[in-house]
Amino acid sequence: MAFLSQARIWLDERFHWAELIGPLKKKTVPVHKLSYWYFLGGITLFLFMIQVFTGILLLLYYRPGANEAFESVQYIMTRVQFGWLIRSIHSWAANLMILTAFMHMFSVVFLRAYRKPRELTWLSGMLLLFLAMGFGFSGYLLPWNTLAFFATKVGTEITGQVPVIGHSLMVFLRGGEDVTGATLTRFFGFHVAVLPGLTTLLILIHLALVQYFGMSVPPGVDVRLKVSASEVREMKFFPNFFLRELMAWYIALGVLGALAAILPWELGTKADPFAPAPAGIRPEWYFMFMFQTLKEIPAKVWFLEGEVVGILLFGIAGLVWTLLPFFDRVGGGRGRRFIMGAAIFAASYMLTMTVYGYLAK
Amino acid sequence: MEDAVTPTRTTPRRRVVEFLLGGGILASIVSFVYPVLRYLIPPRIADLGGDEVVASKVGDLKPNGSKIFRFGSRPAILLMTATGEYRALSAVCTHLSCTVQYRKDLEHIWCACHNGHYDLNGRNISGPPPRPLEQFQVHVRGDEIVVARKREA
C-alpha cells in the first residue's frame, strides 16, 4: 500500500493526477426505475474487449488461406489446450455483442436518449453497429467451412446487386469475380486490422460523447424532476455505478462462459468451392431478417429486379434509421410519433422475419 | 446513500462476506487465467511419418555426395562416403540448431552458422557443437534407401 501511495504522489507531481481524476470523482449517474438499461452499452463494450483478447489468442494459431484456414481452426479446436474454449468464447461473445448492441440501440430509442444534444452520440453508435456487423460478416468466413463459404457467396452477391457501384464493390470485397482464397485473405485483413482500428477510434469518440453530455434522463422522469427538485436522485460514478457495472460484466462473463462451455461452437465441414450448396444455407441470425425479406420479394417488381428493390428499401430504411434523432423536433409532436412508430415497426419486423426465417425451410 | 452505521472491518459477519466475495473473485480469476496460460503453450507436434522414411533412390547419390531429406518434422542428411558407404544423420546442428551440410572438400560434415565440424559418424570434432549428431540406420530395400531411427537396445 505504501508503494501505491508513493506511486500516486509520483504521478501527482508530474501530471497533476488529482486534477485529472477530479471530474471522474464528481461524475454522477441519474438513478430512476429505468437505469438498468444503462448497463447494455457497458456490457457491449465489455464483450468487445473479450473479442479483442480472444481474437489475439486465436491469431497465435490461425492461418489465413484456402488451404490452411480450416485446418488451423481444426488444430485450435482439437490440439491446442483449451483452444475449443477460446474459439467458442470468441464466437459466442461475437453473437452476444451484436445482441446487446441491438438491445442498447432499441433502449436508446424507446427511452428517447437520442434527442438533443445527443444526436452525434447516436450517429457514432449506429456506425459502431455497422462495424460490428462487418466484424460478424468477415469473421464468419474465416474458418472456411461450407456454411460460411456459401453465406459469403450469397452476401457478396447481394452487394453486387446495388445499382451502379454494386459490381465493383463485389469485386473489391471478393478480391476477384468469385469467392476464393483471395476473399479469405481480404476478409482476414478487414477482420483483424481495418475494423478493429476503426472500431477502437469510434468507441473512444462514442465514450467521450457519453462522458461529455452525461447520461440522458428519460423524458417522463425528466418532467417529474423539473416539478420537484427533491426527486433528483443521483449515484456517484466512482465507486457506486462503477462497481455495479463490474457486477454486470461479471454476470455477462458467467453467461458467456457457460454458453461457450456447454454449447461449444461447431466447425462444420471444409468449404469446397466446386461442391453444390448444401440445404439450409443461412447467414448469421442478425442478417436473417434481411435474408428472409430478399427471399420473399418476387423476382420482378414493376420494372425493377426483386433484389434491387429489396436492397434499395433496406438502404433507405437504414439511412432513415441512422438519421432518426434529426426527426425528433420536426412538426411539433409528429416527428416524435414517427420515431416511436418506426421503432415499434422495426423491432417487430426484425423479430418476425427472423423467427420466420428459421421456421421456413 | 451513506450507511448510517459503518461496520468495522473486524465484524465477523463482514469478514465472512469479504472472504466469500474475495475467494469467489479469486477463484474466477484463476479459472480465466488457467485456460489462457495453457492455450499459450503450443501443443507438441507428433513426429509425422514415424521413425522410418524413404530418404532417396539407389543411384541418386554419387560417392562423396550428400542429400538433405525430411525425417519426421526435422531435416536429416544422407551421404555416401568416398568408399561408397551410406550414412544417415540428423542434420540439426547440436550447437544452435542450424542445418548442417556435407563438405566434399573436407569429406566431413560442416555447419555454416558457427563453423562447427562433425566427422562421418556425427562426432563433433571441432568448433562449438557440444554433442555429436544423432546417427540413423540405413537399409537398402529394392531401389529405395530407407532410413530408420536406431532402436534403443
Contacts between the chains, C-beta under 8 A, distances in Angstrom:
chain1	res1	chain2	res2	distance
A	57	B	36	6.9
A	57	B	39	6.0
A	57	B	40	7.8
A	60	B	39	8.0
A	60	B	40	7.3
A	61	B	42	7.8
A	79	B	43	4.5
A	80	B	39	6.1
A	80	B	42	7.4
A	80	B	43	5.6
A	81	B	35	7.6
A	81	B	38	4.0
A	81	B	39	5.9
A	81	B	41	6.6
A	81	B	43	6.8
A	82	B	35	3.8
A	82	B	36	7.5
A	82	B	38	5.2
A	82	B	39	4.7
A	83	B	39	6.2
A	85	B	35	5.6
A	85	B	39	8.0
A	86	B	35	7.3
A	86	B	36	7.7
A	86	B	39	5.6
A	235	B	1	7.8
A	240	B	1	7.9
A	250	B	28	7.6
A	253	B	28	7.8
A	253	B	32	8.0
